[in-house]
Amino acid sequence: MQENISGFLLKYGYQGPLSHRIRKVWNPSWFQGRVEKKDYFEGWYLKAVSADGRHSWAFIPGLSLNRDDNHSFVQAIDGKTGKTWYFRYPKEDFRFSPGDFSIAVGPNLFSQKGMVVDLENHAGFFRGRLEFGDFTRYPVSFRRPGIMGWYRYVPFMECYHGVVSLDHSVDGEILHSEGLIHLDHGRGYIEKDWGTSMPEAWIWMQTNHFEQAGTSFMLSVAKIPWIGKSFTGFLGFFHHRGKLHSFATYTGAKIQHISDKGKLLHLEIKHAKFRIEIEALRGEKGSLKAPVSGNMERIIHESIDASIRVTLIDKKNRVLFAEQGIHAGLETVGNLSMLS
């Protein structure tokens, strides 16, 4: 397995010419950092759900760079039970291809073609291979280089966000210490974050499991540090029947309402062309590690068996879409009153 990886991944330490560093802006799936950096993290979130819905998993490979504890890692979460695993590797075991989405952490490979895992520690093991179909990609342009819009060009953001695949097919299986994970004919989703720290408070939710295959939704709301102050920023998309609706702070959209009542989270967002109402119901939660100044020391909770009802309404108050997405990822972290 290691021999297959070494043929096309460069050893850590690649910085590349200026042209490559510029091209990275329009290719968020690529490794964005440098392994010499301090107080830095980068992580990819790969979610896979089986066709019958019995298996829902997320794997998170990444790199943590700080003054005290440089290392690479792979996290795993079982959406049905909320159980999580953290597999730790030396910093030097992180490798990447400079012009592609191809990364490796130890013997584990993650790319646009699929993933190969060979993970083991005292808590259990995962061994197997998944193949990915064609990605539905978030469009990029000079004016809007991905989901962050023009904020992607700001060099001092605390955290950057990229959407790698809105939806794709998944085939394969993974042998796990607690059973066999069958994922043939499943669906997948991939996104990522990089920077110094995750926000002080945020809401994140995502699902691409609606009645019609290919429909996908994501929303992230966070407290954003900004030149000595802070503001509530958000970004998101709704993709249905080949049409992408983007809504974010930089598009002029506004959050009209946020309420958090027990297991139910409700938001309403108004855009110049439409209004979107969201009701998210929490599921089983698992504990994951999140970065603070590059150090993976913060414990957050995520569920990936939540449900999200999305209602899209046009300017004439006509309901264009109203369905519930399942097998959803959902995080609510920190004091959510900061976001109101």
PyMOL commands that set and color helices and strands:
alter all, ss='L'
color gray80, all
select helices_A, chain A and resi 2-6+18-26+91-93+149-153+249-251+336-339
alter helices_A, ss='H'
color red, helices_A
select strands_A, chain A and resi 40-49+56-65+71-78+84-89+94-96+102-105+108-111+114-121+124-132+159-176+179-182+186-195+202-207+216-226+229-240+243-248+254-261+264-270+274-281+286-292+295-314+319-333
alter strands_A, ss='S'
color yellow, strands_A
deselect
rebuild
show_as cartoon
